[in-house]
Structure formats: structure tokens, C-alpha cells
Amino acid sequence: MSYHFSRKLDTTMSEARERVIAALGKESFGVLTEIDVQETLKKKIGVDWPGYTILGACNPKFAYEALQAEPHIGTMLPCNVILRQLDDGKIEVSAVDPIKSMQGVENPKLTTVATAVRDKLRQVIESL
């Protein structure tokens, strides 16, 4: 059971980041947060880690609908998209599957929103 959608790109981390942000924008997502995990691990605990960036993506329309259906859903927002440097030099881009992450909430009102967000995030990944 997969909880994400992924695609490998033969490009640099910087180029992949730009492509992902542009693809998210085409589906009305903005990037609210960006965490450079590689830099953070090195700085905080002295660990060397391959390139790894977490983008916190949000589509305001869907976030609003989800908040109306479930006031505490903000604990699971925004939708994360990761960029990960692989051993072969490629960049893997993965997006969360909102259907999987919302299963633990057990609120049927979220199904429609989660399905729409899943479809858009899948389109983002496929468009890369």
C-alpha cells in the first residue's frame, strides 16, 4: 500500500525544485514551507545526508473545504512534496496521497476533498 506518488527526474535538485513549484502552481498550489533536510541535519546534529527537500504545498480552496469538514485537519496540512537525491544522481519527487493520510481521520466529509487533492497532486507528479 503506497502512501505517495513518485517520479524520478534526470536533473539537478535545483532544476527539479523549480519544475515542481511551477507544476504545483499550474494546479493552484502554493508552497507555504520549504525545509532543506540535508542542511538541517548537518547543522543540528552533524549528519551528512543526501539532498532532501520538503515542500509544504497548499491549495487554499481545498484547504478551506477540508477545514470546514474537520476543524483539526490543520494538523495534517499542508500537503508535503519531497525532492530526494538518489544514489544514481537522479532526483525522486514524491507527493503524499491525501486519501491515505486522511484515512486515520475517519470523517467521510473529507473524502471528496481528499480525492480532488489526490488527483491534482498526481497530475503534478505526472507532468514532471
C-alpha positions as CSV (number, residue, x, y, z in Angstrom):
1,M,0.0,0.0,0.0
2,S,1.7,3.2,-1.2
3,Y,1.0,6.5,0.6
4,H,2.7,8.6,-2.1
5,F,3.1,9.2,-5.8
6,S,6.7,9.4,-7.2
7,R,8.6,10.1,-10.3
8,K,12.4,10.1,-11.0
9,L,13.9,13.0,-12.9
10,D,17.3,13.1,-14.6
11,T,18.1,16.7,-13.5
12,T,19.6,18.7,-10.6
13,M,17.9,19.3,-7.3
14,S,17.6,23.0,-8.2
15,E,16.0,22.3,-11.5
16,A,13.7,19.7,-10.1
17,R,12.6,22.2,-7.4
18,E,11.8,24.8,-10.0
19,R,9.9,22.3,-12.1
20,V,7.9,21.1,-9.1
21,I,7.0,24.6,-7.9
22,A,5.8,25.5,-11.4
23,A,3.8,22.3,-11.8
24,L,2.2,22.9,-8.4
25,G,1.3,26.4,-9.5
26,K,-0.5,25.1,-12.5
27,E,-2.7,23.1,-10.2
28,S,-3.3,26.2,-7.9
29,F,-1.0,25.1,-5.2
30,G,1.4,27.4,-3.5
31,V,4.5,26.5,-1.4
32,L,4.0,27.6,2.2
33,T,7.1,26.0,3.7
34,E,10.4,24.6,2.4
35,I,12.7,22.6,4.6
36,D,16.2,21.7,3.5
37,V,16.6,18.4,5.4
38,Q,20.2,18.0,4.2
39,E,21.2,21.3,5.6
40,T,19.2,21.0,8.8
41,L,20.6,17.6,9.7
42,K,24.2,18.8,9.1
43,K,23.6,22.0,11.1
44,K,21.7,20.4,14.0
45,I,23.3,17.0,14.5
46,G,26.4,16.9,12.2
47,V,25.0,14.2,9.9
48,D,25.8,14.1,6.2
49,W,22.6,13.3,4.3
50,P,21.9,13.3,0.5
51,G,19.9,16.2,-0.9
52,Y,16.4,16.1,0.5
53,T,13.9,19.0,0.5
54,I,10.3,19.0,1.8
55,L,7.9,21.4,0.2
56,G,4.7,22.2,2.1
57,A,2.1,22.7,-0.7
58,C,-1.3,24.2,-0.2
59,N,-4.3,24.8,-2.4
60,P,-6.3,27.4,-0.5
61,K,-9.7,26.3,-1.9
62,F,-9.3,22.7,-0.9
63,A,-7.7,23.7,2.5
64,Y,-10.8,25.8,3.2
65,E,-13.1,22.9,2.3
66,A,-11.2,20.5,4.5
67,L,-11.2,22.9,7.4
68,Q,-14.9,23.3,7.1
69,A,-15.4,19.5,7.2
70,E,-12.8,18.9,10.0
71,P,-11.6,21.8,12.2
72,H,-8.5,20.0,13.4
73,I,-7.4,18.9,9.9
74,G,-4.8,21.7,10.0
75,T,-2.6,19.2,11.9
76,M,-2.3,17.3,8.6
77,L,-1.8,20.3,6.3
78,P,-0.1,21.3,4.1
79,C,0.4,18.5,1.6
80,N,4.1,17.5,1.5
81,V,6.0,17.0,-1.7
82,I,9.6,15.8,-1.3
83,L,12.6,16.0,-3.6
84,R,15.2,13.4,-2.8
85,Q,18.7,12.9,-4.3
86,L,19.2,9.2,-5.3
87,D,22.5,7.3,-5.4
88,D,22.4,7.3,-9.2
89,G,22.3,11.1,-9.3
90,K,18.6,11.3,-10.2
91,I,16.0,13.3,-8.2
92,E,13.0,11.5,-7.0
93,V,9.9,13.7,-6.5
94,S,7.1,12.3,-4.3
95,A,3.8,13.7,-3.2
96,V,1.6,12.5,-0.3
97,D,-1.6,10.6,-1.2
98,P,-4.2,12.6,0.7
99,I,-6.6,9.6,0.6
100,K,-4.2,7.5,2.6
101,S,-3.3,10.3,5.1
102,M,-6.9,11.1,5.7
103,Q,-8.0,7.5,6.4
104,G,-7.0,7.9,10.1
105,V,-9.3,10.9,10.5
106,E,-12.4,8.8,9.8
107,N,-14.5,11.7,8.5
108,P,-16.4,10.9,5.3
109,K,-16.9,14.6,4.6
110,L,-13.1,14.7,3.7
111,T,-13.4,12.1,1.0
112,T,-14.4,14.4,-1.8
113,V,-11.7,17.0,-0.9
114,A,-9.0,14.3,-0.4
115,T,-9.9,12.8,-3.8
116,A,-9.7,16.1,-5.6
117,V,-6.4,17.0,-4.0
118,R,-5.0,13.5,-4.8
119,D,-6.0,13.9,-8.4
120,K,-4.2,17.3,-8.6
121,L,-1.1,16.1,-6.9
122,R,-0.9,13.0,-9.1
123,Q,-1.2,15.4,-12.1
124,V,1.7,17.4,-10.7
125,I,3.9,14.4,-10.4
126,E,2.9,13.0,-13.9
127,S,3.5,16.4,-15.5
128,L,7.2,16.5,-14.5
